[in-house]
Amino acid sequence: MYLFSIMLCGLILYINVTTLWESYGNVPPYYGRTTNMDKWTSPWPVLAIIDVLAVLLYLGIRRCLSQKV
């Protein structure tokens, strides 16, 4: 169970970091990044949904495993 939770946390952390890094970047925006700023959307709502689903998945699996014992 601990291995699963570590793997799930690692996966969610990877998804969050790569998405935020791609959206905001680590350098000031250059011309190619600012041409379509009117079409840009914030990644936070989607990441919040993914995080909540991951927590619910973890709690559901933990509950199922604790009931079988």
Wavefront OBJ file of the C-alpha trace (Angstrom):
o trace
v 0.000 0.000 0.000
v 2.846 2.367 0.782
v 4.452 1.717 -2.591
v 1.163 2.489 -4.336
v 0.729 5.757 -2.441
v 4.305 6.815 -3.211
v 3.828 5.980 -6.890
v 0.508 7.840 -7.014
v 2.016 10.915 -5.340
v 4.955 10.807 -7.722
v 2.679 10.566 -10.751
v 0.485 13.449 -9.599
v 3.530 15.561 -8.756
v 4.991 14.860 -12.209
v 1.735 15.804 -13.948
v 1.395 19.016 -11.932
v 4.996 20.128 -12.364
v 5.180 19.455 -16.096
v 1.834 21.125 -16.759
v 2.670 24.222 -14.735
v 6.158 24.414 -16.200
v 4.729 24.207 -19.712
v 2.062 26.805 -18.954
v 4.136 29.376 -17.106
v 7.687 28.457 -18.077
v 10.858 29.278 -16.236
v 11.931 32.259 -18.367
v 10.194 35.481 -19.395
v 7.822 35.026 -22.331
v 9.224 35.597 -25.787
v 7.388 36.499 -28.983
v 6.168 32.996 -29.805
v 4.660 32.563 -26.344
v 2.784 35.870 -26.314
v 1.175 35.825 -29.758
v -1.862 33.789 -28.670
v -2.297 35.021 -25.102
v -6.010 35.627 -25.721
v -6.467 31.855 -26.152
v -4.457 30.927 -23.051
v -6.326 29.200 -20.221
v -5.230 28.599 -16.681
v -4.212 24.996 -15.924
v -5.212 25.221 -12.233
v -8.849 24.006 -12.540
v -7.876 20.877 -14.466
v -5.004 20.132 -12.095
v -7.306 20.544 -9.099
v -9.751 18.033 -10.597
v -6.924 15.558 -11.248
v -5.642 15.971 -7.687
v -9.104 15.445 -6.174
v -9.658 12.344 -8.313
v -6.290 10.951 -7.220
v -7.149 11.480 -3.549
v -10.543 9.814 -4.035
v -8.888 6.891 -5.836
v -6.399 6.459 -3.013
v -9.092 6.626 -0.330
v -11.313 4.194 -2.224
v -8.560 1.636 -2.660
v -7.499 2.041 0.958
v -11.076 1.483 2.120
v -11.498 -1.622 -0.057
v -8.257 -3.113 1.216
v -9.105 -2.423 4.849
v -12.528 -4.077 4.551
v -11.133 -7.310 3.106
v -8.774 -7.875 6.034
l 1 2 3 4 5 6 7 8 9 10 11 12 13 14 15 16 17 18 19 20 21 22 23 24 25 26 27 28 29 30 31 32 33 34 35 36 37 38 39 40 41 42 43 44 45 46 47 48 49 50 51 52 53 54 55 56 57 58 59 60 61 62 63 64 65 66 67 68 69
